[in-house]
Structure formats: C-alpha cells, structure tokens
Amino acid sequence: MEDVFNQGRMIDDMDKDERIEFVVDQVKDADIAKTEGRHAAKQAEKQA
C-alpha cells in the first residue's frame, strides 16, 4: 500500500515540475517577444 502512495506522490511531483517548467517557458517567451518588439521599434525609428 505504501508503494502505491509513493508512486502517486512521485507522479504529483513530476506534474508540478512540468507545470513550473511550462510557466518558466511562458515567461521567457514573453520576455523575448518584448525584446523583439523594442528592437523592431528602434529599427522603425532609424528608418523614419
């Protein structure tokens, strides 16, 4: 019975890790998009 509990706990831990990684990836993607947006705006100013 304890093994079943431990397996369930390990699965929960892995799921939590995956959710954390997903959120971190979303934040990184948002930062990249923000940086690219600033770069595009600067390029547009130079060409104007």
C-alpha positions as CSV (number, residue, x, y, z in Angstrom):
1,M,0.0,0.0,0.0
2,E,2.9,2.4,0.8
3,D,4.3,1.8,-2.7
4,V,1.1,2.9,-4.3
5,F,1.1,6.1,-2.2
6,N,4.8,6.8,-3.1
7,Q,4.1,6.3,-6.8
8,G,1.2,8.7,-6.7
9,R,3.4,11.2,-4.8
10,M,6.2,10.9,-7.4
11,I,3.7,11.4,-10.2
12,D,2.3,14.5,-8.5
13,D,5.9,15.8,-8.1
14,M,6.6,15.3,-11.8
15,D,3.4,17.1,-12.7
16,K,4.3,20.0,-10.5
17,D,7.8,20.2,-12.1
18,E,6.3,20.2,-15.6
19,R,3.9,23.0,-14.7
20,I,6.7,25.0,-13.3
21,E,8.8,24.5,-16.5
22,F,5.8,25.5,-18.6
23,V,5.3,28.7,-16.7
24,V,9.1,29.5,-16.9
25,D,8.9,28.9,-20.7
26,Q,5.9,31.3,-21.0
27,V,7.8,34.0,-19.1
28,K,10.9,33.5,-21.3
29,D,8.8,33.7,-24.4
30,A,7.1,36.9,-23.2
31,D,10.5,38.5,-22.5
32,I,11.8,37.5,-25.9
33,A,8.7,39.0,-27.6
34,K,9.0,42.2,-25.6
35,T,12.7,42.5,-26.5
36,E,12.0,41.8,-30.2
37,G,9.2,44.4,-30.1
38,R,11.6,47.1,-28.7
39,H,14.2,46.1,-31.4
40,A,11.6,46.5,-34.2
41,A,10.5,49.9,-32.8
42,K,14.1,51.1,-32.7
43,Q,14.7,49.9,-36.3
44,A,11.5,51.7,-37.4
45,E,12.7,54.9,-35.8
46,K,16.0,54.7,-37.6
47,Q,14.3,54.2,-40.9
48,A,11.8,57.1,-40.4
